[in-house]
Amino acid sequence: MKKIILENEDATNKLGLKLAESIKNCNSKNIEIHLHGDLGAGKTFISRSIITNSGWDGMVKSPTYTLCEEYELNKIIFLHIDLYRSDDIEDIDLLDIDRETEKKKVVVIEWPEKLKTKRAPDMEVFLKHKSKKREVSVKIHSKELQKTLNL
């Protein structure tokens, strides 16, 4: 697991671009990404960066209150989930994130530690505050994603 220091928002966006390119180039039909970090560490920012750098040209909203926001692109559908305010196992079941889709499905979960049942992510991103910077570690569990990600 490689640690990266991100100096500013531009550097964080560049990481999001690399992750988006890796997702687009990966042959897997379903990809799940877990984002870990304290409140304000940048989980939603990196989610926005991945989704916009994948081709979404609209606003990417924080799903803090809605639990899930969906973004459908030409070949990819993103399910951006925030479990910060959820303590109910049924919340994740209601989202039907394991449904089949014609497109590549990318599930991005903020606060995955709140899941009552463990899921196997393809990628985990750990974000920490480091004075005015961010320390990020990326752990890849999928061999397919590993082939496409160059950090």
Backbone as CSV, one residue per row, in Angstrom:
resi,resn,N_x,N_y,N_z,CA_x,CA_y,CA_z,C_x,C_y,C_z
1,MET,0.852,-1.171,0.000,0.000,0.000,0.000,0.897,1.233,0.000
2,LYS,0.729,2.038,-1.010,1.569,3.221,-1.178,0.916,4.439,-0.538
3,LYS,1.713,5.225,0.206,1.222,6.473,0.797,1.608,7.629,-0.102
4,ILE,0.647,8.528,-0.296,0.844,9.696,-1.149,0.472,10.927,-0.337
5,ILE,1.269,11.972,-0.425,0.932,13.246,0.202,0.356,14.145,-0.883
6,LEU,-0.865,14.618,-0.648,-1.530,15.518,-1.580,-1.440,16.925,-1.012
7,GLU,-0.758,17.793,-1.724,-0.472,19.149,-1.247,-1.704,20.052,-1.223
8,ASN,-2.636,19.822,-2.178,-3.772,20.734,-2.319,-4.907,20.032,-3.074
9,GLU,-5.976,20.785,-3.357,-7.125,20.214,-4.060,-6.768,19.775,-5.471
10,ASP,-5.871,20.496,-6.125,-5.452,20.121,-7.476,-4.787,18.746,-7.470
11,ALA,-3.945,18.501,-6.485,-3.284,17.200,-6.372,-4.309,16.101,-6.082
12,THR,-5.303,16.422,-5.264,-6.359,15.448,-4.955,-7.171,15.148,-6.212
13,ASN,-7.452,16.174,-7.005,-8.180,15.969,-8.252,-7.377,15.118,-9.232
14,LYS,-6.063,15.307,-9.265,-5.215,14.491,-10.145,-5.245,13.022,-9.733
15,LEU,-5.296,12.768,-8.431,-5.444,11.381,-7.965,-6.789,10.832,-8.417
16,GLY,-7.844,11.632,-8.290,-9.166,11.218,-8.757,-9.164,10.893,-10.241
17,LEU,-8.413,11.664,-11.027,-8.288,11.406,-12.463,-7.618,10.058,-12.709
18,LYS,-6.551,9.771,-11.985,-5.860,8.477,-12.140,-6.783,7.321,-11.773
19,LEU,-7.540,7.484,-10.700,-8.465,6.428,-10.288,-9.576,6.255,-11.324
20,ALA,-10.083,7.365,-11.876,-11.120,7.304,-12.909,-10.605,6.594,-14.157
21,GLU,-9.390,6.905,-14.569,-8.808,6.247,-15.750,-8.631,4.760,-15.509
22,SER,-8.216,4.400,-14.305,-8.057,2.992,-13.953,-9.398,2.267,-14.032
23,ILE,-10.442,2.893,-13.511,-11.785,2.301,-13.540,-12.251,2.116,-14.981
24,LYS,-12.079,3.148,-15.806,-12.518,3.066,-17.205,-11.766,1.976,-17.967
25,ASN,-10.475,1.790,-17.662,-9.647,0.820,-18.386,-9.727,-0.592,-17.823
26,CYS,-10.362,-0.753,-16.689,-10.476,-2.058,-16.044,-11.566,-2.886,-16.737
27,ASN,-11.314,-4.168,-16.916,-12.273,-5.047,-17.578,-13.388,-5.547,-16.666
28,SER,-13.294,-5.306,-15.383,-14.324,-5.771,-14.455,-15.638,-5.047,-14.708
29,LYS,-16.725,-5.780,-14.626,-18.061,-5.198,-14.826,-18.576,-4.520,-13.568
30,ASN,-18.124,-4.982,-12.410,-18.529,-4.407,-11.125,-17.288,-4.058,-10.318
31,ILE,-17.241,-2.830,-9.827,-16.110,-2.367,-9.023,-16.676,-1.706,-7.770
32,GLU,-16.108,-2.051,-6.630,-16.537,-1.431,-5.378,-15.339,-0.781,-4.704
33,ILE,-15.528,0.480,-4.325,-14.469,1.271,-3.706,-14.940,1.722,-2.333
34,HIS,-14.124,1.486,-1.315,-14.431,1.941,0.041,-13.506,3.098,0.396
35,LEU,-14.104,4.175,0.883,-13.357,5.366,1.268,-13.376,5.506,2.783
36,HIS,-12.193,5.528,3.387,-12.044,5.619,4.841,-11.408,6.953,5.206
37,GLY,-11.821,7.503,6.328,-11.200,8.732,6.813,-12.131,9.485,7.737
38,ASP,-11.541,10.356,8.530,-12.326,11.172,9.446,-13.221,12.141,8.683
39,LEU,-14.130,12.744,9.413,-15.002,13.775,8.865,-14.140,14.892,8.272
40,GLY,-14.412,15.251,7.028,-13.670,16.322,6.372,-12.328,15.914,5.792
41,ALA,-12.034,14.621,5.758,-10.738,14.154,5.249,-10.656,14.189,3.720
42,GLY,-11.805,14.284,3.032,-11.771,14.371,1.575,-12.462,13.229,0.849
43,LYS,-13.253,12.438,1.542,-13.923,11.298,0.905,-14.873,11.753,-0.210
44,THR,-15.687,12.761,0.083,-16.627,13.243,-0.929,-15.878,13.948,-2.056
45,PHE,-14.824,14.674,-1.739,-14.036,15.356,-2.764,-13.443,14.348,-3.752
46,ILE,-12.863,13.268,-3.238,-12.254,12.273,-4.133,-13.345,11.548,-4.928
47,SER,-14.512,11.334,-4.316,-15.640,10.732,-5.046,-16.051,11.620,-6.212
48,ARG,-16.201,12.920,-5.940,-16.559,13.881,-6.995,-15.529,13.857,-8.118
49,SER,-14.275,13.822,-7.729,-13.200,13.834,-8.710,-13.242,12.588,-9.598
50,ILE,-13.458,11.438,-9.004,-13.540,10.189,-9.785,-14.711,10.262,-10.766
51,ILE,-15.870,10.685,-10.269,-17.080,10.701,-11.099,-16.965,11.735,-12.221
52,THR,-16.504,12.945,-11.917,-16.385,13.966,-12.968,-15.276,13.619,-13.959
53,ASN,-14.191,13.047,-13.478,-13.111,12.657,-14.391,-13.450,11.409,-15.204
54,SER,-14.559,10.764,-14.881,-15.053,9.639,-15.684,-15.985,10.110,-16.788
55,GLY,-16.352,11.407,-16.753,-17.171,11.954,-17.822,-18.470,12.608,-17.388
56,TRP,-18.787,12.607,-16.104,-20.012,13.263,-15.636,-19.799,14.772,-15.683
57,ASP,-20.720,15.499,-16.343,-20.525,16.943,-16.460,-21.492,17.758,-15.600
58,GLY,-22.324,17.100,-14.826,-23.234,17.799,-13.928,-22.637,17.899,-12.528
59,MET,-23.465,18.361,-11.613,-23.036,18.493,-10.222,-23.008,17.117,-9.562
60,VAL,-22.021,16.882,-8.729,-21.942,15.659,-7.933,-22.235,16.064,-6.493
61,LYS,-23.412,15.640,-6.019,-23.864,16.030,-4.686,-23.369,15.038,-3.632
62,SER,-23.205,15.534,-2.432,-22.883,14.655,-1.316,-24.131,13.865,-0.948
63,PRO,-24.031,12.549,-0.840,-25.203,11.745,-0.483,-25.399,11.590,1.033
64,THR,-24.925,12.558,1.805,-25.013,12.469,3.258,-26.447,12.254,3.732
65,TYR,-27.408,12.952,3.145,-28.799,12.827,3.589,-29.612,11.868,2.733
66,THR,-29.246,11.712,1.469,-29.990,10.825,0.573,-29.482,9.389,0.629
67,LEU,-28.333,9.170,1.229,-27.609,7.897,1.317,-26.961,7.486,0.003
68,CYS,-27.649,7.687,-1.128,-27.088,7.253,-2.411,-27.476,8.226,-3.517
69,GLU,-26.494,8.591,-4.303,-26.725,9.368,-5.521,-26.216,8.519,-6.684
70,GLU,-26.989,8.468,-7.753,-26.604,7.677,-8.926,-26.232,8.601,-10.076
71,TYR,-25.186,8.214,-10.796,-24.704,8.979,-11.947,-24.531,8.001,-13.105
72,GLU,-25.352,8.171,-14.123,-25.324,7.246,-15.250,-24.641,7.902,-16.440
73,LEU,-23.534,7.327,-16.856,-22.781,7.798,-18.010,-23.033,6.829,-19.161
74,ASN,-22.348,7.021,-20.270,-22.548,6.145,-21.429,-22.287,4.679,-21.119
75,LYS,-21.156,4.406,-20.484,-20.777,3.009,-20.257,-20.672,2.626,-18.782
76,ILE,-20.831,3.610,-17.902,-20.634,3.375,-16.462,-21.797,3.972,-15.679
77,ILE,-22.194,3.272,-14.632,-23.127,3.846,-13.668,-22.407,3.868,-12.315
78,PHE,-22.416,5.027,-11.681,-21.815,5.184,-10.355,-22.919,5.214,-9.308
79,LEU,-22.731,4.490,-8.235,-23.583,4.559,-7.061,-22.705,5.127,-5.954
80,HIS,-22.925,6.378,-5.609,-22.116,7.071,-4.607,-22.900,7.052,-3.295
81,ILE,-22.381,6.335,-2.324,-23.092,6.065,-1.074,-22.333,6.673,0.103
82,ASP,-23.076,7.302,0.995,-22.505,7.867,2.220,-23.283,7.298,3.401
83,LEU,-22.632,6.503,4.224,-23.296,5.842,5.347,-23.096,6.563,6.678
84,TYR,-22.596,7.795,6.645,-22.306,8.518,7.881,-23.521,8.600,8.796
85,ARG,-24.679,8.870,8.245,-25.891,9.053,9.047,-26.727,7.785,9.150
86,SER,-26.217,6.669,8.685,-27.001,5.434,8.674,-26.541,4.467,9.753
87,ASP,-27.491,3.956,10.483,-27.211,2.905,11.464,-28.097,1.693,11.236
88,ASP,-28.783,1.651,10.128,-29.760,0.607,9.875,-29.297,-0.292,8.734
89,ILE,-29.213,-1.583,8.978,-28.796,-2.554,7.961,-29.702,-2.470,6.733
90,GLU,-30.981,-2.168,6.946,-31.913,-2.127,5.828,-31.613,-0.980,4.875
91,ASP,-30.957,0.062,5.356,-30.628,1.182,4.477,-29.831,0.719,3.268
92,ILE,-28.814,-0.080,3.483,-27.981,-0.538,2.371,-28.735,-1.535,1.500
93,ASP,-29.587,-2.355,2.122,-30.390,-3.304,1.346,-31.367,-2.582,0.423
94,LEU,-31.942,-1.488,0.901,-32.905,-0.730,0.106,-32.264,-0.105,-1.132
95,LEU,-30.973,0.131,-1.076,-30.278,0.753,-2.202,-30.076,-0.205,-3.375
96,ASP,-30.179,-1.505,-3.110,-30.056,-2.531,-4.151,-28.763,-2.373,-4.962
97,ILE,-27.656,-2.199,-4.249,-26.390,-1.944,-4.951,-25.837,-3.172,-5.671
98,ASP,-26.362,-4.342,-5.354,-25.876,-5.552,-6.016,-26.690,-5.927,-7.250
99,ARG,-27.594,-5.049,-7.645,-28.423,-5.335,-8.819,-27.562,-5.449,-10.077
100,GLU,-28.058,-6.192,-11.037,-27.384,-6.342,-12.316,-27.651,-5.109,-13.176
101,THR,-26.661,-4.702,-13.945,-26.823,-3.587,-14.875,-26.173,-3.948,-16.201
102,GLU,-26.612,-3.291,-17.245,-26.004,-3.476,-18.561,-24.620,-2.826,-18.605
103,LYS,-24.464,-1.742,-17.846,-23.238,-0.959,-17.848,-22.287,-1.447,-16.759
104,LYS,-21.062,-0.976,-16.844,-20.118,-1.200,-15.753,-20.665,-0.457,-14.546
105,LYS,-20.707,-1.126,-13.405,-21.243,-0.508,-12.188,-20.108,-0.279,-11.205
106,VAL,-20.004,0.978,-10.748,-18.987,1.345,-9.770,-19.706,1.825,-8.515
107,VAL,-19.489,1.118,-7.410,-20.088,1.473,-6.129,-18.993,2.118,-5.281
108,VAL,-19.235,3.370,-4.882,-18.286,4.102,-4.045,-18.964,4.312,-2.695
109,ILE,-18.361,3.752,-1.634,-18.978,3.826,-0.307,-18.098,4.627,0.645
110,GLU,-18.659,5.734,1.128,-18.026,6.497,2.197,-18.523,5.928,3.526
111,TRP,-17.639,5.831,4.499,-17.934,5.264,5.825,-18.306,3.782,5.742
112,PRO,-17.546,2.944,5.034,-17.896,1.523,4.905,-17.842,0.769,6.236
113,GLU,-17.157,1.324,7.234,-17.099,0.662,8.537,-18.475,0.602,9.205
114,LYS,-19.431,1.375,8.695,-20.789,1.354,9.243,-21.632,0.223,8.649
115,LEU,-21.104,-0.466,7.651,-21.826,-1.609,7.080,-21.969,-2.690,8.143
116,LYS,-23.151,-3.254,8.263,-23.381,-4.322,9.247,-22.854,-5.658,8.736
117,THR,-22.886,-5.840,7.433,-22.331,-7.045,6.826,-21.119,-6.632,6.005
118,LYS,-20.050,-7.383,6.130,-18.805,-7.042,5.435,-18.950,-7.296,3.940
119,ARG,-18.376,-6.378,3.174,-18.335,-6.498,1.729,-16.864,-6.522,1.314
120,ALA,-16.597,-7.109,0.182,-15.222,-7.214,-0.303,-14.971,-6.131,-1.350
121,PRO,-14.297,-5.046,-0.964,-14.030,-3.990,-1.943,-12.921,-4.378,-2.908
122,ASP,-12.963,-3.781,-4.076,-11.891,-3.965,-5.057,-10.757,-2.988,-4.787
123,MET,-11.113,-1.860,-4.146,-10.132,-0.834,-3.820,-10.550,-0.168,-2.514
124,GLU,-9.554,0.174,-1.697,-9.805,0.967,-0.502,-8.897,2.185,-0.549
125,VAL,-9.480,3.333,-0.208,-8.728,4.574,-0.164,-8.822,5.097,1.268
126,PHE,-7.667,5.319,1.880,-7.585,5.799,3.256,-7.074,7.236,3.208
127,LEU,-7.854,8.174,3.766,-7.497,9.587,3.749,-7.287,10.085,5.169
128,LYS,-6.208,10.877,5.360,-5.904,11.465,6.667,-5.515,12.919,6.480
129,HIS,-5.891,13.738,7.472,-5.415,15.122,7.507,-3.936,15.110,7.870
130,LYS,-3.169,15.921,7.226,-1.742,16.063,7.516,-1.425,17.542,7.426
131,SER,-1.565,18.274,8.513,-1.579,19.733,8.583,-2.521,20.276,7.523
132,LYS,-2.059,20.988,6.522,-2.969,21.512,5.494,-2.977,20.619,4.255
133,LYS,-2.402,19.455,4.393,-2.312,18.505,3.283,-3.139,17.263,3.620
134,ARG,-3.160,16.315,2.684,-3.816,15.033,2.916,-2.811,13.918,2.671
135,GLU,-2.864,12.917,3.532,-2.099,11.691,3.295,-3.089,10.650,2.818
136,VAL,-2.802,10.051,1.683,-3.698,9.067,1.086,-2.944,7.767,0.867
137,SER,-3.610,6.681,1.220,-3.100,5.348,0.927,-4.159,4.629,0.106
138,VAL,-3.720,3.949,-0.933,-4.640,3.216,-1.793,-4.260,1.742,-1.734
139,LYS,-5.243,0.929,-1.415,-5.025,-0.523,-1.349,-5.919,-1.179,-2.400
140,ILE,-5.301,-1.908,-3.315,-6.030,-2.564,-4.400,-6.160,-4.051,-4.062
141,HIS,-7.389,-4.544,-4.121,-7.647,-5.967,-3.859,-7.925,-6.733,-5.151
142,SER,-8.268,-6.021,-6.214,-8.635,-6.636,-7.486,-7.428,-6.701,-8.415
143,LYS,-7.159,-7.869,-8.943,-6.057,-8.022,-9.892,-6.323,-7.225,-11.171
144,GLU,-7.584,-7.172,-11.583,-7.943,-6.401,-12.786,-7.648,-4.922,-12.606
145,LEU,-8.026,-4.370,-11.448,-7.744,-2.950,-11.172,-6.252,-2.712,-11.023
146,GLN,-5.569,-3.642,-10.416,-4.125,-3.522,-10.199,-3.410,-3.340,-11.542
147,LYS,-3.891,-4.025,-12.578,-3.274,-3.940,-13.896,-3.393,-2.543,-14.502
148,THR,-4.451,-1.815,-14.130,-4.718,-0.524,-14.778,-4.310,0.679,-13.965
149,LEU,-3.959,0.491,-12.684,-3.656,1.630,-11.830,-2.158,1.813,-11.689
150,ASN,-1.699,3.016,-12.009,-0.290,3.336,-11.901,-0.160,4.560,-10.986
151,LEU,0.190,4.317,-9.740,0.372,5.432,-8.791,1.833,5.690,-8.528
